[in-house]
Amino acid sequence: MSKRPTTSDVQAMNDALLTRVQKQAWFHRYPRGWPFLLFVIIAIGTAASVIAIERSDQQARAAELDRNATEIASGLERSSLENVAQLRAVAALVASRPRVTSREFDDFVESAYQRDDPHTVVSTGWAPLISTAQIPAFEAEQRAAGHPDFSVWPKPASAAALVAPVIDVAPPSPVKRPVLGFDMLSRPERRVAIRQAMRLGRAIATARLSLIPNARDQARVGFVIYMPVQRVIGGRRSVIGLVYSPFSADEFLDAAAQVYRSRDVELAIFDGAAAPANLLAMRSVPGEIGTSIDRKIEIAGRDWTLRVSSKRTRMLTRLSEVALAFGVLGGLLAMLTARVITRRAVEDRNLLEWVTRQSTIRTQLTRELNHRVKNTLANVLSIVALTRRRSSDIGEFAESLTARLRALSATHDILSQSDWTEAAVGEIVRSELAPYIQADEGQILMDGPSVSLAPNDALSLGLAIHELATNAAKYGALSVPTGRIAVDWRLAAPDIAEVRWRESGGPRVEPPTRRGFGLDLIEKVVSHELRSEVALDFAPEGVQCVLKVPVRRPGEFNLRQTAPTEPGA
């Protein structure tokens, strides 16, 4: 058979278990902090993932934006080169013939300009160079050639100036006729480009300017590419005029950017540096500007800036939103799970500590019970021995022993009602004097505040009151109807209760000639248990007794310090 564990074994096991729980208390010290910390860790991981996704997306967008910028810049430069080549072909036609009629000019331009988007070039024109003195004859010649309203405008301010009036515009259209006769050298921005083209002998684009409005279109922002027409005269190559093509900046940008990859990019071209005053054209798309790339390009000898900007209509990419949603959901779920686990662990720990404490309390209660039983048996043995020595026959012995055991039992009953925690002085006195209280309670007077005593002290006080009441019933105030007993108590000090017993109106009291059991019980047993001397006076008018009982706080007498304390207490 297996050996049953003893109380000491159980206590040792409980102490070891409680010690281990105390060592693990760090986990339960912050039951709400751990779930929150877990959520923060997951949130940081999610944020890092979102940042990585966004950074990767940004790099992909930057690479895509760079490809778009490269393609659009190439498209703009290619479109410019194609138009310059076409202007060079028209210039060669004009230079190769002494005179090119309007019909020949129109037919050649139409055949040379084979393009998918006819709106890229507004028109192509021819403007010969003449002096101011030649203007009247030149106007008459043009009127005779089929332009009855032809005139050079605006008139030059200087008689020595050269003029370059437009005489042919292709494709022919009524809306183009207001341009005929316009002097290209009359405007400063045009004059600068023309002089540069004549000096360099190649196509040059003007700065940002407003195109000449016509009957259909309002003035539009654009630029003009001028190609000088050179002819050998007298052995020297001289510039005899200019062929040109005006461009609408918006249409030029749209036509060149048809091949760009992304539709969510914003395009802008600037004449020179990227400044609002230099803006030629802009293609806007809705959204917030993200990354921008600037590219320097050359259009017919002039430096432009192409700006390509990415636009984002969403704060985060869909992948980032999914990662963020799953991260938040996972964090909340993990926090909730950790909270449940932590709470369960805390509850288990509290339960384990409670069970361990209860086991310790049971052990201490068992020891306390053993102690009290031993004390009670010792009291009973003392009462039996003293009663036997003072009794003359078996009847007297039985009667005295029964009465004293009942007194002891009465105090036990009071303590049992309070789970052996404490007993009030008034209840002890009343229970011991209950057999002597008749209908007329004027014979016994009791008065005093509410004072509670420890169990052992209550038992000793109960025995003392019983002996005093028994003596009064036999020989003192309770033996005659006129006798009176007054019992009062008070707190003589915070930790001392003073109980006074006074008899009056009874037979004259004579000091005892021999010591009885009651006197021995009061002066020896009770005084020993109460750790104080008992003042007992056999005055002629009645017995008087003063008992001093210690008053202890419940924590001082609930459990005797006979068992080991809780670990960590």
Wavefront OBJ file of the C-alpha trace (Angstrom):
o trace
v 0.000 0.000 0.000
v 1.167 3.473 -0.784
v 1.897 5.723 2.128
v -0.584 8.574 2.610
v 1.050 12.011 2.628
v 1.252 13.638 6.026
v 0.229 17.210 6.824
v 3.865 18.271 6.720
v 4.270 16.713 3.258
v 1.187 18.541 1.949
v 2.381 21.807 3.440
v 5.824 21.379 1.890
v 4.255 20.697 -1.519
v 2.008 23.758 -1.190
v 4.935 25.945 -0.188
v 6.990 24.766 -3.160
v 4.077 25.342 -5.544
v 3.415 28.815 -4.170
v 7.124 29.657 -4.427
v 7.104 28.693 -8.107
v 3.997 30.797 -8.709
v 5.651 33.761 -7.019
v 8.673 33.384 -9.306
v 6.360 33.482 -12.330
v 4.548 36.573 -11.066
v 6.340 38.796 -13.619
v 4.128 37.363 -16.375
v 0.971 38.249 -14.473
v 2.136 41.599 -13.177
v 0.888 43.443 -16.250
v -2.138 41.441 -17.470
v -3.257 44.248 -19.787
v 0.204 45.340 -20.841
v 1.254 42.086 -22.510
v -1.685 41.972 -24.984
v -1.128 45.650 -25.804
v 2.598 45.031 -26.292
v 1.796 42.121 -28.627
v -0.554 44.383 -30.602
v 2.149 47.065 -30.816
v 4.682 44.514 -32.095
v 2.256 43.283 -34.779
v 1.379 46.889 -35.632
v 5.070 47.735 -36.052
v 5.528 44.666 -38.266
v 2.475 45.640 -40.321
v 3.706 49.224 -40.640
v 7.111 47.961 -41.759
v 5.433 45.716 -44.347
v 3.264 48.574 -45.617
v 6.304 50.858 -45.808
v 8.215 48.180 -47.726
v 5.281 47.667 -50.112
v 4.877 51.401 -50.616
v 8.611 51.844 -51.150
v 8.650 49.031 -53.693
v 5.615 50.525 -55.403
v 7.286 53.929 -55.364
v 10.404 52.481 -56.961
v 8.260 50.738 -59.579
v 6.400 53.989 -60.223
v 9.682 55.864 -60.477
v 10.979 53.341 -63.009
v 7.697 53.530 -64.935
v 7.802 57.310 -64.750
v 11.351 57.317 -66.070
v 10.284 55.149 -69.022
v 7.364 57.486 -69.692
v 9.627 60.531 -69.547
v 12.097 58.894 -71.914
v 9.372 57.910 -74.395
v 7.611 61.277 -74.282
v 10.887 63.209 -74.612
v 11.821 61.003 -77.556
v 8.395 61.563 -79.078
v 8.658 65.334 -78.774
v 12.142 65.426 -80.252
v 11.147 63.005 -83.032
v 8.093 65.093 -83.906
v 10.287 68.198 -83.967
v 12.842 66.543 -86.221
v 10.119 65.332 -88.580
v 8.699 68.825 -88.904
v 12.164 70.321 -89.378
v 12.814 67.768 -92.141
v 9.542 68.708 -93.794
v 10.382 72.423 -93.531
v 13.782 71.687 -95.057
v 12.052 69.971 -97.994
v 9.720 72.945 -98.502
v 12.699 75.322 -98.283
v 14.517 73.281 -100.910
v 11.486 73.532 -103.213
v 11.280 77.294 -102.862
v 15.032 77.728 -103.288
v 15.158 75.558 -106.420
v 12.699 77.627 -108.441
v 12.654 81.264 -109.386
v 8.984 81.409 -108.504
v 6.634 78.946 -106.782
v 2.943 79.474 -107.353
v 0.464 79.123 -104.509
v -0.967 75.951 -106.018
v 2.465 74.357 -106.327
v 3.257 75.332 -102.750
v 0.007 73.865 -101.440
v 0.365 70.627 -103.381
v 3.919 70.114 -102.207
v 3.069 70.782 -98.549
v 0.152 68.391 -98.711
v 2.338 65.659 -100.184
v 5.227 66.321 -97.785
v 3.110 66.399 -94.624
v 1.767 62.881 -94.442
v 0.910 62.640 -90.767
v -1.725 60.856 -88.728
v -2.576 63.907 -86.651
v -3.233 66.955 -88.848
v -3.565 69.221 -85.815
v 0.076 69.034 -84.801
v 1.092 71.719 -87.268
v -1.298 74.617 -87.486
v -0.061 75.509 -90.991
v 3.053 75.937 -93.131
v 3.858 79.309 -94.687
v 6.312 81.068 -96.984
v 7.529 84.625 -96.323
v 10.151 86.184 -98.649
v 12.580 88.847 -97.392
v 12.147 92.289 -98.990
v 13.210 95.790 -98.140
v 10.827 98.486 -97.002
v 11.189 100.266 -100.358
v 9.971 97.177 -102.203
v 6.702 96.938 -100.246
v 4.435 98.893 -102.711
v 5.571 96.924 -105.752
v 5.407 93.693 -103.798
v 1.822 94.384 -102.656
v 0.773 95.173 -106.249
v 2.355 91.954 -107.454
v 0.482 89.860 -104.888
v -2.826 91.531 -105.637
v -2.350 90.767 -109.286
v -1.539 87.143 -108.434
v -4.976 86.538 -106.931
v -4.923 88.219 -103.496
v -6.869 91.430 -104.050
v -6.798 92.459 -100.366
v -3.129 91.736 -99.826
v -1.107 94.254 -97.835
v 1.918 94.105 -95.582
v 1.075 94.563 -91.891
v 2.032 96.015 -89.614
v 3.892 98.697 -91.495
v 7.605 98.904 -90.592
v 8.639 101.936 -88.550
v 12.038 102.259 -90.257
v 12.550 102.809 -94.008
v 15.748 100.762 -93.905
v 14.213 97.737 -92.247
v 13.677 94.357 -93.856
v 10.252 92.766 -93.787
v 9.121 89.166 -94.224
v 5.436 89.222 -95.245
v 3.565 85.927 -95.530
v 2.427 85.219 -99.087
v 1.511 81.517 -98.992
v -0.111 79.404 -96.272
v -0.828 75.709 -96.660
v -3.170 73.956 -96.434
v -5.348 76.587 -98.108
v -8.366 77.533 -96.020
v -10.426 80.686 -95.486
v -9.481 80.655 -91.816
v -5.806 80.989 -92.748
v -6.198 84.126 -94.867
v -5.872 86.626 -91.974
v -2.198 85.593 -91.738
v -1.399 86.727 -95.328
v 0.702 89.875 -95.398
v 1.791 89.591 -91.763
v 5.386 90.716 -91.276
v 7.200 87.998 -89.348
v 9.945 90.450 -88.388
v 7.509 92.814 -86.717
v 7.384 90.947 -83.379
v 10.460 90.797 -81.118
v 10.158 87.088 -80.149
v 9.818 86.114 -83.821
v 12.573 88.469 -84.923
v 15.082 86.947 -82.499
v 14.427 83.416 -83.790
v 14.521 84.510 -87.462
v 17.847 86.299 -87.102
v 19.313 83.269 -85.313
v 18.019 80.941 -88.051
v 19.507 83.211 -90.762
v 22.844 83.379 -88.950
v 23.070 79.628 -88.328
v 21.429 78.534 -91.558
v 19.152 75.986 -89.864
v 15.722 75.661 -88.306
v 15.205 77.585 -85.053
v 12.154 77.640 -82.805
v 10.851 80.806 -81.213
v 10.287 81.363 -77.533
v 6.834 80.937 -75.989
v 4.367 83.189 -77.817
v 0.722 83.627 -78.677
v -0.168 82.410 -82.156
v -1.924 84.823 -84.489
v -5.693 84.365 -83.947
v -7.967 83.789 -86.904
v -11.703 83.831 -87.535
v -12.188 80.394 -85.985
v -9.614 80.085 -83.221
v -8.747 82.336 -80.355
v -5.147 83.135 -79.611
v -3.312 80.023 -78.481
v 0.009 79.528 -76.741
v 2.557 77.910 -78.981
v 5.794 78.412 -80.886
v 6.993 78.790 -84.504
v 9.860 76.977 -86.226
v 11.586 79.072 -88.899
v 13.720 77.545 -91.646
v 15.791 79.996 -93.777
v 15.501 79.606 -97.567
v 18.911 80.111 -99.153
v 19.704 80.638 -102.804
v 23.010 81.262 -104.607
v 22.948 84.769 -106.039
v 26.043 86.184 -107.726
v 28.150 83.318 -106.455
v 27.115 83.830 -102.855
v 24.527 81.959 -100.767
v 21.975 84.426 -99.523
v 18.769 84.109 -97.508
v 15.819 85.044 -99.672
v 13.039 84.204 -97.245
v 11.670 81.908 -94.594
v 9.412 78.914 -94.487
v 7.815 78.279 -91.108
v 5.363 76.140 -89.213
v 3.430 77.413 -86.204
v 2.606 74.827 -83.518
v -0.066 74.790 -80.875
v 1.784 73.747 -77.703
v -1.159 71.703 -76.384
v -1.614 69.803 -79.650
v 2.147 69.331 -80.050
v 2.334 67.771 -76.560
v -0.704 65.541 -77.071
v 0.484 64.288 -80.433
v 3.968 63.476 -79.169
v 2.758 61.835 -75.963
v 0.344 59.362 -77.514
v 2.727 56.493 -76.841
v 3.275 57.056 -73.125
v 2.695 53.993 -71.004
v 0.855 55.243 -67.930
v -2.399 57.147 -68.061
v -2.075 58.528 -64.532
v 0.854 60.865 -65.233
v 0.794 64.618 -65.607
v 2.799 66.229 -68.423
v 4.123 69.751 -68.730
v 6.550 71.399 -71.162
v 8.405 74.620 -70.384
v 10.314 76.931 -72.671
v 13.602 76.897 -70.826
v 13.575 76.356 -67.077
v 10.591 74.762 -65.350
v 8.874 77.947 -64.159
v 5.204 78.971 -64.304
v 6.023 81.911 -66.601
v 7.653 79.541 -69.111
v 4.807 77.006 -69.254
v 3.949 76.065 -72.825
v 1.436 73.273 -72.331
v 0.213 70.993 -69.627
v -1.802 67.823 -69.562
v -3.420 67.512 -66.130
v -4.930 64.432 -64.540
v -6.801 64.284 -61.205
v -5.037 63.162 -58.081
v -2.193 64.142 -55.806
v 1.234 64.742 -57.329
v 3.716 62.092 -56.344
v 7.153 61.858 -57.962
v 8.246 64.273 -60.712
v 10.999 63.884 -63.291
v 12.415 66.742 -65.365
v 14.087 66.083 -68.724
v 15.970 68.579 -70.840
v 15.107 68.315 -74.532
v 16.030 70.332 -77.610
v 13.318 71.438 -80.043
v 14.644 73.062 -83.210
v 17.680 74.566 -81.507
v 15.833 75.676 -78.352
v 16.133 74.128 -74.902
v 12.915 72.950 -73.317
v 12.110 71.191 -70.046
v 9.738 68.249 -69.961
v 8.223 67.506 -66.561
v 6.493 64.173 -66.012
v 4.685 63.782 -62.671
v 2.985 60.722 -61.309
v -0.483 61.147 -59.857
v -2.015 59.037 -57.136
v -5.729 58.905 -56.504
v -5.295 56.565 -53.525
v -3.312 57.154 -50.361
v -2.143 53.532 -50.280
v -1.908 50.856 -52.904
v -4.418 48.017 -52.809
v -1.734 45.603 -51.647
v -0.819 47.968 -48.798
v -4.463 48.356 -47.846
v -4.892 44.572 -47.770
v -1.702 44.174 -45.706
v -2.821 46.938 -43.342
v -6.285 45.444 -42.942
v -4.917 41.963 -42.257
v -2.298 43.421 -39.906
v -4.864 45.339 -37.874
v -7.223 42.371 -37.826
v -4.412 40.001 -36.873
v -3.171 42.396 -34.210
v -6.616 42.749 -32.661
v -7.158 38.990 -32.792
v -3.731 38.340 -31.236
v -4.373 40.971 -28.566
v -7.763 39.469 -27.775
v -6.295 35.952 -27.637
v -3.412 37.104 -25.462
v -5.852 38.952 -23.238
v -7.954 35.816 -22.786
v -4.879 33.672 -22.124
v -3.406 36.220 -19.723
v -6.671 36.629 -17.876
v -7.046 32.860 -17.635
v -3.454 32.591 -16.405
v -4.089 35.309 -13.814
v -7.275 33.586 -12.687
v -5.456 30.246 -12.463
v -2.649 31.868 -10.528
v -5.073 33.563 -8.139
v -6.954 30.303 -7.707
v -3.718 28.438 -7.081
v -2.623 31.030 -4.538
v -6.029 30.862 -2.877
v -5.932 27.060 -2.712
v -2.407 27.220 -1.331
v -3.435 29.777 1.257
v -6.489 27.725 2.168
v -4.298 24.674 2.597
v -1.979 26.675 4.821
v -4.944 27.999 6.774
v -6.329 24.482 7.181
v -2.990 23.343 8.513
v -2.863 26.254 10.904
v -6.467 25.714 11.939
v -5.729 22.065 12.637
v -2.832 23.054 14.839
v -4.945 25.730 16.518
v -7.735 23.231 17.054
v -5.315 20.786 18.596
v -4.026 23.532 20.832
v -7.514 24.584 21.919
v -8.642 21.023 22.493
v -5.580 20.444 24.648
v -6.290 23.648 26.568
v -9.954 22.721 27.012
v -9.080 19.195 28.140
v -6.525 20.639 30.515
v -9.190 22.963 31.917
v -11.640 20.078 32.212
v -9.049 17.909 33.942
v -8.238 20.735 36.333
v -11.925 21.309 37.024
v -12.468 17.564 37.607
v -9.469 17.298 39.914
v -10.313 20.370 41.952
v -13.998 19.447 42.135
v -13.144 15.941 43.300
v -10.894 17.226 46.077
v -13.526 19.702 47.290
v -16.541 17.348 47.115
v -17.708 15.262 50.083
v -19.825 12.802 48.094
v -20.524 11.710 44.562
v -23.715 13.779 44.288
v -22.005 17.016 45.170
v -19.163 16.154 42.782
v -21.536 15.476 39.888
v -23.562 18.621 40.523
v -20.540 20.932 40.779
v -18.772 19.348 37.804
v -21.910 19.553 35.642
v -22.452 23.226 36.467
v -18.873 24.143 35.686
v -18.834 22.188 32.445
v -22.060 23.933 31.438
v -20.401 27.290 32.109
v -17.518 26.233 29.904
v -19.991 25.014 27.248
v -21.934 28.296 27.334
v -18.838 30.258 26.436
v -18.025 27.674 23.760
v -21.473 28.234 22.245
v -20.866 31.981 22.041
v -17.513 31.439 20.353
v -19.011 28.881 17.955
v -21.566 31.429 16.776
v -18.688 33.699 15.696
v -16.646 30.831 14.189
v -14.263 31.043 17.124
v -13.105 34.469 16.119
v -14.247 36.590 19.078
v -16.845 36.909 21.870
v -18.383 40.053 23.386
v -17.967 40.645 27.125
v -21.690 41.397 27.508
v -22.698 38.112 25.883
v -20.324 36.138 28.138
v -21.648 37.781 31.301
v -25.280 37.390 30.229
v -24.849 33.707 29.310
v -23.245 32.883 32.683
v -25.868 34.800 34.683
v -28.807 33.601 32.570
v -29.907 30.884 35.090
v -30.226 33.545 37.793
v -32.112 36.173 35.813
v -35.797 35.901 36.665
v -38.720 37.902 35.413
v -37.666 40.694 37.689
v -34.281 41.564 36.282
v -33.643 44.283 38.804
v -31.581 41.904 40.955
v -28.775 41.768 38.346
v -27.474 44.914 36.623
v -25.083 44.760 33.638
v -23.559 47.714 31.836
v -20.608 48.381 29.600
v -19.464 49.164 26.041
v -19.091 46.667 23.217
v -15.766 44.915 23.796
v -14.713 41.707 22.020
v -12.265 39.179 23.444
v -10.078 36.489 21.986
v -11.387 32.896 22.300
v -9.011 31.821 25.135
v -9.599 35.021 27.076
v -13.371 34.628 26.641
v -13.234 31.077 28.076
v -11.276 32.255 31.108
v -13.641 35.173 31.714
v -16.644 32.843 31.415
v -15.205 30.478 34.049
v -14.516 33.383 36.398
v -18.046 34.824 36.072
v -19.513 31.328 36.582
v -17.584 30.833 39.824
v -18.582 34.282 41.110
v -22.261 33.626 40.226
v -22.183 30.172 41.876
v -20.664 31.622 45.054
v -23.269 34.444 45.067
v -26.096 31.933 44.634
v -24.863 29.802 47.550
v -23.614 32.344 50.036
v -23.945 35.860 48.639
v -26.345 38.343 47.091
v -28.231 35.805 44.966
v -29.064 33.697 48.027
v -31.632 36.238 49.317
v -34.330 38.194 47.447
v -32.933 41.535 48.587
v -29.495 40.923 47.154
v -28.177 42.768 44.161
v -25.320 42.136 41.730
v -23.812 44.827 39.491
v -21.457 43.822 36.692
v -19.898 46.571 34.595
v -16.933 46.724 32.279
v -14.910 49.395 30.552
v -11.740 49.874 28.554
v -9.086 50.806 31.081
v -6.591 51.058 28.192
v -6.722 50.404 24.454
v -5.615 46.818 25.080
v -7.098 46.181 28.567
v -10.764 45.644 29.526
v -11.625 45.957 33.215
v -14.597 43.861 34.473
v -15.971 44.738 37.925
v -18.199 42.380 39.977
v -20.007 43.925 42.990
v -22.504 42.302 45.358
v -24.789 44.157 47.792
v -27.903 43.530 49.926
v -26.983 39.952 50.722
v -25.865 38.226 53.924
v -22.888 39.627 55.737
v -19.761 38.263 54.121
v -17.082 36.596 56.180
v -13.681 35.897 54.692
v -13.356 32.172 53.873
v -11.529 30.057 56.414
v -10.474 27.559 53.764
v -9.754 27.892 50.067
v -12.394 26.391 47.858
v -12.281 25.345 44.221
v -13.839 28.585 43.014
v -11.233 30.704 44.746
v -8.423 28.550 43.365
v -9.947 28.642 39.865
v -10.260 32.416 39.862
v -6.962 33.270 41.482
v -4.815 30.623 39.804
v -6.279 29.295 36.578
v -8.040 32.455 35.379
v -5.281 34.824 36.404
v -2.734 32.582 34.686
v -4.725 32.505 31.423
v -5.413 36.274 31.495
v -1.809 37.044 32.441
v -2.960 39.479 35.150
v -3.722 39.379 38.863
v -7.353 39.083 39.996
v -8.440 41.514 42.729
v -10.934 39.530 44.878
v -12.239 41.255 48.036
v -14.606 39.613 50.554
v -16.044 42.871 51.923
v -18.737 42.582 54.659
v -21.394 44.224 52.446
v -20.668 41.865 49.522
v -17.989 40.219 47.412
v -16.170 42.506 44.979
v -13.923 41.321 42.173
v -11.958 43.158 39.509
v -10.757 41.231 36.439
v -8.430 42.714 33.831
v -8.781 41.012 30.466
v -6.444 41.669 27.491
v -8.148 43.049 24.359
v -6.383 41.915 21.206
v -7.031 42.733 17.561
v -8.516 39.878 15.510
v -5.338 39.465 13.508
v -3.440 38.737 16.711
v -5.553 35.786 17.823
v -7.249 34.374 14.674
v -4.375 31.960 14.185
v -1.624 31.232 16.651
v 1.906 31.553 15.296
v 2.444 27.817 15.527
v 2.498 27.194 11.770
v 4.979 28.462 9.192
v 3.973 31.635 7.439
v 3.090 31.861 3.761
v 6.014 32.112 1.410
v 6.418 35.654 0.329
v 4.155 36.939 3.117
l 1 2 3 4 5 6 7 8 9 10 11 12 13 14 15 16 17 18 19 20 21 22 23 24 25 26 27 28 29 30 31 32 33 34 35 36 37 38 39 40 41 42 43 44 45 46 47 48 49 50 51 52 53 54 55 56 57 58 59 60 61 62 63 64 65 66 67 68 69 70 71 72 73 74 75 76 77 78 79 80 81 82 83 84 85 86 87 88 89 90 91 92 93 94 95 96 97 98 99 100 101 102 103 104 105 106 107 108 109 110 111 112 113 114 115 116 117 118 119 120 121 122 123 124 125 126 127 128 129 130 131 132 133 134 135 136 137 138 139 140 141 142 143 144 145 146 147 148 149 150 151 152 153 154 155 156 157 158 159 160 161 162 163 164 165 166 167 168 169 170 171 172 173 174 175 176 177 178 179 180 181 182 183 184 185 186 187 188 189 190 191 192 193 194 195 196 197 198 199 200 201 202 203 204 205 206 207 208 209 210 211 212 213 214 215 216 217 218 219 220 221 222 223 224 225 226 227 228 229 230 231 232 233 234 235 236 237 238 239 240 241 242 243 244 245 246 247 248 249 250 251 252 253 254 255 256 257 258 259 260 261 262 263 264 265 266 267 268 269 270 271 272 273 274 275 276 277 278 279 280 281 282 283 284 285 286 287 288 289 290 291 292 293 294 295 296 297 298 299 300 301 302 303 304 305 306 307 308 309 310 311 312 313 314 315 316 317 318 319 320 321 322 323 324 325 326 327 328 329 330 331 332 333 334 335 336 337 338 339 340 341 342 343 344 345 346 347 348 349 350 351 352 353 354 355 356 357 358 359 360 361 362 363 364 365 366 367 368 369 370 371 372 373 374 375 376 377 378 379 380 381 382 383 384 385 386 387 388 389 390 391 392 393 394 395 396 397 398 399 400 401 402 403 404 405 406 407 408 409 410 411 412 413 414 415 416 417 418 419 420 421 422 423 424 425 426 427 428 429 430 431 432 433 434 435 436 437 438 439 440 441 442 443 444 445 446 447 448 449 450 451 452 453 454 455 456 457 458 459 460 461 462 463 464 465 466 467 468 469 470 471 472 473 474 475 476 477 478 479 480 481 482 483 484 485 486 487 488 489 490 491 492 493 494 495 496 497 498 499 500 501 502 503 504 505 506 507 508 509 510 511 512 513 514 515 516 517 518 519 520 521 522 523 524 525 526 527 528 529 530 531 532 533 534 535 536 537 538 539 540 541 542 543 544 545 546 547 548 549 550 551 552 553 554 555 556 557 558 559 560 561 562 563 564 565 566 567 568 569
